[in-house]
Amino acid sequence: MQFDDDANLDTSEVKDVRSSRVPGGRATIGGGIAGLIALILGLLFGVGPDQLGLSSGNPEPAATSSSAGEVQQACKTGRDANTREDCRLVAVVNSTQDFWKDEFTRRGGRYSPASTVFFTGRVNTACGAATSAVGPFYCPADRQVYLDLGFFDELRTKFGASGGPFAQAYVVAHEYGHHVQNLTGTLQKAQDGQQGANSNAVKVELQADCYAGVWAHNATRTPDESTGRPLITSLTDQDIRDGLDAAAAVGDDRIQEKFQGRVTPESWTHGSARQRQQWFYQGYRTGDMAQCNTFR
């Protein structure tokens, strides 16, 4: 995955609170064994802690930007995205939102942007307090995506994904898929509390995978506002394989087999490895969000 060296990155779409202390409250998911249990339960790549029964009970103030946020200082152009991980993620956020803005406009709608928050350890959100153990998540209440960048190391070391820049991009695009679902009213279908292979929770997650694929299909065609050229200049077959591998690594069946030694489809919340790959590739192959109806 390569970015246009001359493109300007829009760091206003990312809040970097990695050097900030979290004000007040306490995280409701601990690290270590509790974090492992959280991952086994399928919280990875999920929506906000409130929908997972993990909020602290009282609304916590949303995280705010640190004046010392690194990305605002270091991530200026596509050249920076080609050399730094955090800048690369800024560029992926920019590209993803550029695409959905154009797509909503093309369909006669209006896209409302969502910020991504980079944090370390724990963070307070409008959905409640959370720690890194939750994995990347989207909070519908404040319309923000939350990422602890250390997760990407765990994606390789704990879950066996091959890694690579596009595996990270897939994670970001999946979370923005949840934002699209929130804007279109689909996300609410996951709030019925049901689990299982045919549950709405699984269908919502698979659709977010499909939306990530739709973005990937269009990423090298979506013009950047600063140059009029695509911010992402190339995606290789290896990039897509890395994305498919990441999708499989966090399938419910893979996680259950690895951490509890058996597969229990009745408790699935995100779908199997095969399903996640299939729906990501469905979006990538067609490039059409209308082909992402996982509820049929």
SULVENNOR-V652321 format. One record per residue. N is the residue number from 1. RES is the residue in one letter. OMEGA is omega in degrees with one decimal (NA if undefined). NEAR is the number of other ideal C-beta (glycine too) atoms within 10 Angstrom. D_CENTER is the distance of its C-alpha to the mean C-alpha in Angstrom with 2 decimals. Layout:
# SULVENNOR-V652321
N;RES;OMEGA;NEAR;D_CENTER  N;RES;OMEGA;NEAR;D_CENTER
This chain:
# SULVENNOR-V652321
1;M;-178.6;26;17.51  2;Q;180.0;15;19.69  3;F;176.2;27;19.62  4;D;-177.1;21;22.66  5;D;-172.2;12;24.46  6;D;-179.2;12;26.03  7;A;176.4;25;23.10  8;N;177.7;15;22.49  9;L;177.9;27;19.07  10;D;-177.7;19;18.28  11;T;177.5;21;17.37  12;S;179.1;12;17.90  13;E;-179.0;18;14.29  14;V;174.1;24;13.29  15;K;-176.7;23;15.00  16;D;-179.2;24;16.00  17;V;-177.1;20;17.44  18;R;-179.9;20;17.68  19;S;-178.4;12;21.45  20;S;170.6;18;21.85  21;R;179.0;7;23.29  22;V;-177.7;19;21.62  23;P;169.3;10;24.30  24;G;172.9;11;25.79  25;G;176.4;16;24.66  26;R;178.1;12;23.52  27;A;-175.7;22;20.41  28;T;175.2;20;20.91  29;I;-179.8;20;19.30  30;G;175.9;14;21.18  31;G;176.5;14;20.52  32;G;-176.3;8;22.51  33;I;-179.8;9;23.50  34;A;178.0;13;21.74  35;G;178.6;18;18.42  36;L;177.9;13;19.26  37;I;179.4;15;20.20  38;A;179.8;24;16.96  39;L;178.8;20;15.16  40;I;-179.2;16;17.99  41;L;173.9;18;17.60  42;G;179.8;24;14.24  43;L;-178.2;22;12.19  44;L;178.3;26;9.57  45;F;-174.1;27;6.14  46;G;173.9;26;8.23  47;V;-168.1;25;9.27  48;G;-177.7;23;11.51  49;P;-179.8;27;14.36  50;D;-179.3;19;16.93  51;Q;-179.8;22;16.00  52;L;-178.8;21;16.17  53;G;-174.1;10;19.53  54;L;-178.5;22;18.53  55;S;-173.7;20;19.44  56;S;178.9;18;22.55  57;G;176.5;9;24.60  58;N;-179.7;9;25.05  59;P;177.5;16;22.50  60;E;176.8;24;21.48  61;P;179.0;13;21.41  62;A;178.1;18;18.12  63;A;178.9;24;17.46  64;T;-174.8;12;19.29  65;S;172.4;18;19.38  66;S;177.4;17;21.66  67;S;-179.9;9;24.50  68;A;-178.8;12;24.07  69;G;-173.3;20;20.41  70;E;-173.3;16;20.45  71;V;-179.9;24;18.25  72;Q;-178.8;18;20.62  73;Q;-169.5;10;23.47  74;A;-170.4;16;22.36  75;C;-176.4;24;20.02  76;K;-172.6;16;22.39  77;T;175.3;17;22.30  78;G;176.5;27;20.79  79;R;176.5;15;23.17  80;D;178.8;19;21.37  81;A;178.7;29;18.05  82;N;-176.2;17;20.09  83;T;-177.4;11;21.26  84;R;-179.2;16;18.79  85;E;-176.2;12;15.36  86;D;177.0;20;14.33  87;C;176.5;24;15.91  88;R;179.5;23;14.17  89;L;173.8;24;10.74  90;V;-179.3;28;12.63  91;A;178.1;28;13.90  92;V;175.7;27;10.73  93;V;179.3;27;9.75  94;N;-177.6;28;13.41  95;S;-179.4;27;13.56  96;T;-177.4;31;10.79  97;Q;174.1;22;12.50  98;D;-179.8;24;15.86  99;F;-175.6;26;15.37  100;W;174.5;27;14.45  101;K;179.7;17;17.26  102;D;-177.3;15;19.63  103;E;178.2;20;18.69  104;F;179.0;17;19.26  105;T;-179.8;11;22.45  106;R;-179.0;8;23.62  107;R;176.4;11;23.38  108;G;179.6;6;25.25  109;G;179.4;13;22.54  110;R;-179.6;9;21.00  111;Y;175.0;18;17.41  112;S;-175.9;13;16.71  113;P;175.7;15;14.35  114;A;176.8;24;11.70  115;S;169.1;18;11.68  116;T;-179.8;25;9.26  117;V;171.3;22;11.16  118;F;179.0;25;11.90  119;F;176.8;24;13.92  120;T;172.8;14;16.02  121;G;-179.5;13;17.22  122;R;-176.8;21;16.86  123;V;172.9;28;16.09  124;N;-178.4;23;17.60  125;T;175.5;25;15.81  126;A;176.0;18;17.32  127;C;-176.9;26;16.06  128;G;179.8;25;17.97  129;A;-179.7;22;17.91  130;A;173.7;30;15.51  131;T;179.6;22;15.64  132;S;-178.4;23;13.54  133;A;179.7;25;14.61  134;V;-172.1;26;12.11  135;G;177.0;22;9.27  136;P;178.5;22;5.87  137;F;176.2;25;6.24  138;Y;177.9;28;7.09  139;C;-179.2;28;10.86  140;P;-174.3;22;12.88  141;A;177.0;16;15.95  142;D;177.6;18;15.11  143;R;178.1;16;12.44  144;Q;173.8;23;10.27  145;V;-177.6;24;6.81  146;Y;-178.1;27;7.98  147;L;163.0;24;7.85  148;D;-172.5;22;10.99  149;L;176.4;16;11.52  150;G;178.6;12;13.87  151;F;-174.7;19;11.31  152;F;172.4;21;11.46  153;D;179.2;10;15.16  154;E;178.5;17;14.85  155;L;177.9;23;12.89  156;R;-170.9;15;16.18  157;T;-178.4;10;18.74  158;K;-170.8;16;17.96  159;F;170.9;19;16.37  160;G;176.9;13;18.24  161;A;-179.0;24;15.77  162;S;179.3;15;17.54  163;G;-177.3;17;15.01  164;G;-177.7;19;15.40  165;P;-176.6;20;13.71  166;F;172.4;26;12.22  167;A;176.6;22;10.66  168;Q;-180.0;24;8.62  169;A;177.6;28;8.17  170;Y;179.5;31;7.11  171;V;-179.5;26;4.12  172;V;-177.5;23;3.48  173;A;176.4;28;5.34  174;H;-179.5;28;4.31  175;E;176.1;26;2.84  176;Y;170.2;24;5.89  177;G;176.0;32;7.57  178;H;178.0;27;7.94  179;H;176.3;27;9.40  180;V;177.8;23;11.63  181;Q;178.3;23;12.67  182;N;-179.0;19;13.57  183;L;-177.6;18;15.63  184;T;177.4;12;17.32  185;G;-177.7;8;18.10  186;T;-174.1;21;16.57  187;L;-178.0;21;14.26  188;Q;-179.6;14;17.54  189;K;-178.8;16;18.58  190;A;-173.5;24;16.47  191;Q;-179.6;14;18.52  192;D;176.1;10;21.65  193;G;-177.5;10;21.14  194;Q;174.4;13;21.83  195;Q;177.2;18;20.67  196;G;-173.2;14;21.71  197;A;-178.7;15;21.21  198;N;-176.6;10;22.11  199;S;174.8;20;20.55  200;N;179.1;19;18.65  201;A;178.9;23;15.81  202;V;-178.2;25;15.52  203;K;177.0;20;16.07  204;V;-179.5;25;13.28  205;E;-180.0;31;10.75  206;L;176.6;24;12.61  207;Q;176.7;26;12.65  208;A;173.9;32;8.90  209;D;179.6;31;9.45  210;C;177.8;26;12.42  211;Y;175.5;27;11.01  212;A;177.1;30;8.87  213;G;177.2;31;12.38  214;V;176.7;28;14.13  215;W;-177.9;30;12.52  216;A;178.9;27;13.44  217;H;-173.5;18;16.88  218;N;-171.2;23;17.45  219;A;-177.5;26;15.96  220;T;177.5;15;19.41  221;R;-174.2;11;21.15  222;T;-177.5;21;19.42  223;P;174.2;13;21.75  224;D;-175.7;22;20.85  225;E;-175.0;12;22.79  226;S;-176.0;16;24.46  227;T;-173.4;13;25.99  228;G;177.4;8;25.84  229;R;177.4;13;24.58  230;P;176.5;20;21.17  231;L;175.8;26;19.13  232;I;-174.2;30;18.02  233;T;180.0;16;21.41  234;S;168.4;12;20.83  235;L;-177.9;18;18.65  236;T;174.1;11;20.72  237;D;178.3;7;21.14  238;Q;176.1;12;20.15  239;D;-178.4;21;16.75  240;I;176.6;19;16.18  241;R;177.5;14;17.69  242;D;177.2;22;15.31  243;G;177.7;32;12.34  244;L;179.4;23;14.46  245;D;177.6;20;15.38  246;A;178.8;29;11.97  247;A;179.9;30;11.46  248;A;-175.7;20;14.94  249;A;-178.0;22;14.67  250;V;170.6;25;12.49  251;G;-178.4;22;14.71  252;D;-177.6;27;16.60  253;D;178.6;21;19.86  254;R;-178.3;19;19.04  255;I;-179.3;22;17.89  256;Q;179.7;20;20.93  257;E;-176.8;13;23.32  258;K;-170.2;14;22.37  259;F;177.6;14;22.49  260;Q;172.5;12;24.94  261;G;178.1;7;26.90  262;R;-179.0;7;26.77  263;V;-179.1;15;24.62  264;T;-176.3;13;24.77  265;P;-178.6;15;23.26  266;E;179.2;9;24.43  267;S;-179.0;16;21.79  268;W;176.2;24;18.75  269;T;-174.6;21;15.73  270;H;-179.9;25;13.24  271;G;-177.9;28;15.79  272;S;177.1;20;17.61  273;A;-178.6;20;16.77  274;R;179.1;13;18.89  275;Q;-177.0;23;17.39  276;R;175.8;31;13.81  277;Q;-177.0;20;15.40  278;Q;-176.3;17;17.68  279;W;172.9;25;15.32  280;F;-177.7;29;13.10  281;Y;175.4;18;16.54  282;Q;178.1;19;17.91  283;G;-178.9;26;15.62  284;Y;-177.3;22;16.31  285;R;-173.8;12;19.99  286;T;-175.7;15;20.63  287;G;-172.3;16;18.41  288;D;-178.1;14;19.16  289;M;177.5;22;17.00  290;A;178.1;8;20.26  291;Q;-176.8;14;20.09  292;C;-178.9;24;16.99  293;N;-179.6;11;19.13  294;T;-177.1;19;18.33  295;F;178.2;11;20.73  296;R;NA;4;23.81
